[in-house]
Amino acid sequence: MNLLNKKDIFKKLEDLDGWVYVNNNLSKELKFQTYMDSISFINEIAKKADQLNHHPDMIIGWCTIKISFTSHDKGGVTQKCIEMAKFANSLV
């Protein structure tokens, strides 16, 4: 899968509520009602990431998750990053 150029990334971000493009990553901080809600979110993301073979970086805090997507192999954002960001948004 090819890297998206910055113009395409910013166009796609218009439909991705709360996501930002920084340092070749799509990133978002999510807040949850409970710690276990955040863990449930992580489990759903992990299942989808394995299906697509596209794994995010995540930092777990108390009722918060900082998540970012990039293609570690290609060094930037691909369509899989966009798909995973959309999936993440569908869970919250």
Secondary structure, DSSP 4 states (H G I P E B T S, - for coil): -PBPPHHHHHHHHTTSTT-EEETTEEEEEEE-SSHHHHHHHHHHHHHHHHHHT-PPEEEEETTEEEEEE-BTTTTB-BHHHHHHHHHHHHH-
